Amino acid sequence: MAQTTPVSRVLQIQTQVGTTSSGQPKLRSHNYANVALEAADDDLLAVGQALAALIDEPLVQVARVDQVVITASTSNTTA
């Protein structure tokens, strides 16, 4: 069975900066690295909303992007 180890976390805020010629929303991603791995989702949402207010562009979404290392578990069980 595989084991996972959290490595890093990024707070990503997507804002709308306009529309394309076809009328679709044109989005911009703002990424903030070095987010504490133990940060609660509610706290990340609050921070993302506060940062979006400072950016002064309509907020589309707040995302948490995690990087996780996957390794094979070492099991010493014998049948």
DSSP file (Angstrom, degrees, kcal/mol; ACC not computed):
  #  RESIDUE AA STRUCTURE BP1 BP2  ACC     N-H-->O    O-->H-N    N-H-->O    O-->H-N    TCO  KAPPA ALPHA  PHI   PSI    X-CA   Y-CA   Z-CA
    1    1 A M              0   0    0      0, 0.0    72,-1.8     0, 0.0     2,-0.1   0.000 360.0 360.0 360.0 143.5    0.0    0.0    0.0
    2    2 A A  E     -A   72   0A   0     70,-0.2     2,-0.4    68,-0.0    70,-0.2  -0.457 360.0-151.0 -80.3 150.2    1.2    3.5   -0.8
    3    3 A Q  E     -A   71   0A   0     68,-3.3    68,-2.8    -2,-0.1     2,-0.4  -0.930   7.4-148.8-118.2 146.4    2.0    6.1    1.8
    4    4 A T  E     -A   70   0A   0     -2,-0.4    66,-0.2    66,-0.2    64,-0.0  -0.907   8.2-168.1-117.6 146.2    1.7    9.9    1.3
    5    5 A T  E     -A   69   0A   0     64,-2.2    64,-2.6    -2,-0.4     2,-0.1  -0.975  24.6-127.3-131.3 117.2    3.8   12.6    2.9
    6    6 A P  E     +A   68   0A   0      0, 0.0    62,-0.2     0, 0.0     3,-0.1  -0.409  31.2 172.2 -63.1 136.7    2.6   16.3    2.5
    7    7 A V  E     -     0   0A   0     60,-3.0     2,-0.3     1,-0.4    61,-0.2   0.766  55.8 -10.3-113.1 -48.3    5.5   18.4    1.2
    8    8 A S  E     -A   67   0A   0     59,-1.4    59,-2.6    28,-0.1    -1,-0.4  -0.974  50.2-148.8-153.5 163.8    4.1   21.9    0.4
    9    9 A R  E     -A   66   0A   0     26,-0.3    26,-1.9    -2,-0.3     2,-0.4  -0.999   8.8-165.9-140.4 138.6    0.9   23.9    0.2
   10   10 A V  E     -A   65   0A   0     55,-2.4    55,-2.9    -2,-0.4     2,-0.6  -0.980  15.8-140.7-125.4 135.8   -0.1   26.9   -2.0
   11   11 A L  E     -AB  64  32A   0     21,-2.7    21,-2.6    -2,-0.4     2,-0.5  -0.871  24.3-166.3 -93.1 123.4   -3.0   29.2   -1.6
   12   12 A Q  E     -AB  63  31A   0     51,-2.9    51,-3.3    -2,-0.6     2,-0.5  -0.951   8.5-169.5-118.0 127.9   -4.4   30.1   -5.1
   13   13 A I  E     -AB  62  30A   0     17,-2.7    17,-2.8    -2,-0.5     2,-0.5  -0.967   6.9-158.6-115.5 125.2   -6.8   32.9   -5.7
   14   14 A Q  E     +AB  61  29A   0     47,-2.9    46,-3.2    -2,-0.5    47,-1.5  -0.909  14.7 179.2-105.5 128.7   -8.5   33.1   -9.1
   15   15 A T  E     -AB  59  28A   0     13,-2.6    13,-2.6    -2,-0.5     2,-0.6  -0.871  30.0-116.2-123.4 157.8   -9.9   36.5  -10.1
   16   16 A Q  E     + B   0  27A   0     42,-2.5    11,-0.2    -2,-0.3     3,-0.1  -0.843  26.8 177.6 -96.8 125.1  -11.6   37.7  -13.3
   17   17 A V  E     -     0   0A   0      9,-2.8     2,-0.3    -2,-0.6    10,-0.2   0.362  61.4 -58.6-107.1   2.9   -9.7   40.3  -15.2
   18   18 A G  E     - B   0  26A   0      8,-0.8     8,-2.9     2,-0.0     2,-0.3  -0.988  63.8 -69.8 154.3-158.8  -12.0   40.7  -18.1
   19   19 A T  E     - B   0  25A   0     -2,-0.3     2,-0.1     6,-0.3     5,-0.0  -0.953  36.8-119.0-131.8 153.2  -13.6   38.7  -20.8
   20   20 A T    >   -     0   0    0      4,-3.2     3,-1.9    -2,-0.3     6,-0.1  -0.276  40.7 -95.9 -80.0 173.7  -12.2   37.1  -24.0
   21   21 A S  T 3  S+     0   0    0      1,-0.3    -1,-0.1     2,-0.1    -2,-0.0   0.743 127.4  55.2 -63.8 -22.3  -13.4   38.0  -27.5
   22   22 A S  T 3  S-     0   0    0      2,-0.1    -1,-0.3     0, 0.0    -2,-0.0   0.405 122.9-105.6 -90.5   3.0  -15.8   35.0  -27.3
   23   23 A G  S <  S+     0   0    0     -3,-1.9    -2,-0.1     1,-0.3     3,-0.1   0.465  75.5 136.3  90.7   1.4  -17.4   36.3  -24.1
   24   24 A Q        -     0   0    0      1,-0.1    -4,-3.2    -5,-0.0    -1,-0.3  -0.518  64.5 -94.8 -79.9 150.4  -15.7   33.8  -21.7
   25   25 A P  E     -B   19   0A   0      0, 0.0     2,-0.6     0, 0.0    -6,-0.3  -0.402  31.0-139.8 -64.7 138.3  -14.3   35.0  -18.4
   26   26 A K  E     -B   18   0A   0     -8,-2.9    -9,-2.8    -2,-0.1    -8,-0.8  -0.906  26.6-159.6 -99.4 120.7  -10.5   35.8  -18.6
   27   27 A L  E     -B   16   0A   0     -2,-0.6     2,-0.4   -11,-0.2   -11,-0.2  -0.703  15.4-161.5-108.3 152.8   -9.0   34.6  -15.3
   28   28 A R  E     -B   15   0A   0    -13,-2.6   -13,-2.6    -2,-0.3     2,-0.5  -0.997  13.0-144.9-128.4 135.5   -5.8   35.4  -13.4
   29   29 A S  E     -B   14   0A   0     -2,-0.4     2,-0.5   -15,-0.2   -15,-0.2  -0.871   7.5-164.3-102.0 132.5   -4.3   33.1  -10.8
   30   30 A H  E     -B   13   0A   0    -17,-2.8   -17,-2.7    -2,-0.5     2,-0.4  -0.976  13.5-161.2-113.7 118.6   -2.5   34.6   -7.8
   31   31 A N  E     -B   12   0A   0     -2,-0.5     2,-0.5   -19,-0.2   -19,-0.2  -0.866  11.6-169.4-110.4 134.6   -0.4   32.0   -5.9
   32   32 A Y  E     -B   11   0A   0    -21,-2.6   -21,-2.7    -2,-0.4     3,-0.2  -0.959  16.1-162.1-123.7 110.7    0.9   32.3   -2.4
   33   33 A A        +     0   0    0     -2,-0.5   -23,-0.2   -23,-0.2   -25,-0.0  -0.197  60.3  48.6 -86.5 176.6    3.5   29.7   -1.4
   34   34 A N        +     0   0    0    -25,-0.3     2,-0.3     1,-0.2    -1,-0.2   0.810  66.7 167.5  63.1  36.0    4.7   28.5    2.0
   35   35 A V        -     0   0    0    -26,-1.9   -26,-0.3    -3,-0.2    -1,-0.2  -0.623  46.2-100.0 -77.3 136.6    1.3   28.0    3.5
   36   36 A A    >   -     0   0    0     -2,-0.3     3,-1.7     1,-0.2    -1,-0.1  -0.332  23.5-136.0 -58.8 132.7    1.4   26.1    6.7
   37   37 A L  T 3  S+     0   0    0      1,-0.3    -1,-0.2   -30,-0.1   -29,-0.1   0.767 104.5  52.8 -62.3 -25.7    0.5   22.4    6.1
   38   38 A E  T 3  S+     0   0    0      2,-0.1    -1,-0.3     0, 0.0     2,-0.1   0.371  78.3 129.0 -92.8   5.2   -1.7   22.5    9.3
   39   39 A A    <   -     0   0    0     -3,-1.7     2,-0.1     1,-0.1    -4,-0.0  -0.391  61.6-119.4 -63.5 134.3   -3.7   25.6    8.2
   40   40 A A     >  -     0   0    0      1,-0.1     4,-2.2    -2,-0.1     3,-0.2  -0.442  13.0-123.9 -75.9 147.4   -7.5   25.0    8.4
   41   41 A D  H  > S+     0   0    0      1,-0.2     4,-2.4     2,-0.2     5,-0.2   0.873 111.9  55.4 -59.4 -39.1   -9.6   25.3    5.3
   42   42 A D  H  > S+     0   0    0      1,-0.2     4,-2.0     2,-0.2    -1,-0.2   0.887 108.8  48.3 -61.6 -38.7  -11.8   27.9    6.9
   43   43 A D  H  > S+     0   0    0     -3,-0.2     4,-2.5     2,-0.2    -2,-0.2   0.900 110.0  51.4 -68.2 -40.8   -8.7   30.1    7.6
   44   44 A L  H  X S+     0   0    0     -4,-2.2     4,-2.7     1,-0.2    -2,-0.2   0.897 109.9  50.2 -63.5 -39.5   -7.4   29.7    4.1
   45   45 A L  H  X S+     0   0    0     -4,-2.4     4,-2.5     2,-0.2    -1,-0.2   0.926 110.6  49.1 -63.6 -44.5  -10.8   30.8    2.7
   46   46 A A  H  X S+     0   0    0     -4,-2.0     4,-2.1     2,-0.2    -2,-0.2   0.914 113.6  45.9 -62.3 -43.3  -10.9   33.8    4.9
   47   47 A V  H  X S+     0   0    0     -4,-2.5     4,-2.7     2,-0.2     5,-0.2   0.915 112.2  51.7 -65.9 -42.7   -7.3   34.8    3.9
   48   48 A G  H  X S+     0   0    0     -4,-2.7     4,-2.3     1,-0.2    -2,-0.2   0.906 110.7  47.7 -60.7 -42.4   -8.1   34.2    0.3
   49   49 A Q  H  X S+     0   0    0     -4,-2.5     4,-1.6     2,-0.2    -1,-0.2   0.891 112.2  49.7 -66.3 -39.3  -11.2   36.4    0.4
   50   50 A A  H  X S+     0   0    0     -4,-2.1     4,-1.2    -5,-0.2    -2,-0.2   0.909 112.0  47.6 -66.0 -42.1   -9.3   39.2    2.2
   51   51 A L  H  X S+     0   0    0     -4,-2.7     4,-1.7     1,-0.2     3,-0.3   0.897 108.5  55.1 -65.5 -39.5   -6.5   39.1   -0.3
   52   52 A A  H  X>S+     0   0    0     -4,-2.3     4,-1.3     1,-0.2     5,-0.8   0.867 103.2  55.9 -62.2 -35.8   -9.0   39.2   -3.2
   53   53 A A  H  <5S+     0   0    0     -4,-1.6    -1,-0.2     1,-0.2    -2,-0.2   0.853 108.2  48.5 -64.3 -33.3  -10.5   42.3   -1.7
   54   54 A L  H  <5S+     0   0    0     -4,-1.2    -1,-0.2    -3,-0.3    -2,-0.2   0.806 105.4  57.4 -74.6 -30.0   -7.0   43.9   -1.9
   55   55 A I  H  <5S-     0   0    0     -4,-1.7    -1,-0.2     2,-0.1    -2,-0.2   0.794  96.6-144.5 -71.7 -27.9   -6.5   42.8   -5.5
   56   56 A D  T  <5 +     0   0    0     -4,-1.3    -3,-0.1     1,-0.3    -2,-0.1   0.862  59.4 113.4  64.5  39.3   -9.7   44.7   -6.5
   57   57 A E  S   <S-     0   0    0     -5,-0.8    -1,-0.3     0, 0.0    -2,-0.1  -0.971  80.8 -86.8-130.8 148.1  -10.7   42.2   -9.1
   58   58 A P        -     0   0    0      0, 0.0   -42,-2.5     0, 0.0     2,-0.3  -0.327  45.6-122.9 -59.2 129.9  -13.8   40.0   -8.9
   59   59 A L  E     +A   15   0A   0    -44,-0.2   -44,-0.2     1,-0.2     3,-0.1  -0.577  32.4 174.4 -75.8 130.6  -13.1   36.8   -7.0
   60   60 A V  E     -     0   0A   0    -46,-3.2     2,-0.3     1,-0.4   -45,-0.2   0.811  62.7 -25.4-100.1 -49.6  -13.8   33.5   -8.9
   61   61 A Q  E     -A   14   0A   0    -47,-1.5   -47,-2.9   -13,-0.1     2,-0.4  -0.990  43.7-135.3-163.0 158.0  -12.5   31.0   -6.4
   62   62 A V  E     -A   13   0A   0     -2,-0.3     2,-0.3   -49,-0.2   -49,-0.2  -0.979  32.4-175.2-114.9 129.9  -10.1   30.2   -3.6
   63   63 A A  E     -A   12   0A   0    -51,-3.3   -51,-2.9    -2,-0.4     2,-0.5  -0.928  23.8-143.5-129.2 151.5   -8.1   27.0   -3.9
   64   64 A R  E     -A   11   0A   0     -2,-0.3     2,-0.6   -53,-0.2   -53,-0.2  -0.971  17.8-163.8-110.5 122.0   -5.7   25.0   -1.8
   65   65 A V  E     -A   10   0A   0    -55,-2.9   -55,-2.4    -2,-0.5     2,-0.4  -0.929   8.9-169.2-111.9 114.2   -3.0   23.3   -3.9
   66   66 A D  E     -A    9   0A   0     -2,-0.6     2,-0.5   -57,-0.2   -57,-0.2  -0.813  13.8-152.3-104.9 141.4   -1.1   20.5   -2.1
   67   67 A Q  E     -A    8   0A   0    -59,-2.6   -60,-3.0    -2,-0.4   -59,-1.4  -0.965  21.3-178.7-109.5 127.3    2.0   18.7   -3.2
   68   68 A V  E     -A    6   0A   0     -2,-0.5     2,-0.5   -62,-0.2    -2,-0.0  -0.980  22.1-138.5-129.7 135.8    2.3   15.2   -1.8
   69   69 A V  E     -A    5   0A   0    -64,-2.6   -64,-2.2    -2,-0.4     2,-0.5  -0.809  17.8-153.7 -92.2 132.5    5.0   12.7   -2.2
   70   70 A I  E     +A    4   0A   0     -2,-0.5     2,-0.3   -66,-0.2   -66,-0.2  -0.932  19.5 171.5-110.5 125.8    3.8    9.1   -2.7
   71   71 A T  E     -A    3   0A   0    -68,-2.8   -68,-3.3    -2,-0.5     2,-0.3  -0.894  38.3-100.0-129.0 159.1    6.1    6.2   -1.7
   72   72 A A  E     -A    2   0A   0     -2,-0.3   -70,-0.2   -70,-0.2     2,-0.2  -0.611  41.8-120.8 -76.5 134.9    5.7    2.5   -1.4
   73   73 A S        -     0   0    0    -72,-1.8     2,-0.8    -2,-0.3    -1,-0.1  -0.504  17.1-130.0 -75.8 147.0    5.0    1.4    2.1
   74   74 A T        -     0   0    0     -2,-0.2     2,-0.5     2,-0.0    -1,-0.1  -0.863  29.9-177.2-100.1 106.6    7.5   -1.0    3.6
   75   75 A S        -     0   0    0     -2,-0.8    -2,-0.0     1,-0.1     0, 0.0  -0.907  17.8-169.4-109.3 128.3    5.6   -3.9    5.1
   76   76 A N        +     0   0    0     -2,-0.5     2,-0.3     2,-0.1    -1,-0.1   0.005  42.9 129.9-103.3  27.3    7.5   -6.6    6.9
   77   77 A T        -     0   0    0      2,-0.0     2,-0.3     1,-0.0    -2,-0.1  -0.622  41.4-156.9 -84.2 142.2    4.5   -9.0    7.2
   78   78 A T              0   0    0     -2,-0.3    -2,-0.1     1,-0.1    -1,-0.0  -0.892 360.0 360.0-117.7 149.1    5.0  -12.6    6.1
   79   79 A A              0   0    0     -2,-0.3    -1,-0.1     0, 0.0    -2,-0.0   0.433 360.0 360.0 -91.7 360.0    2.3  -15.0    5.0
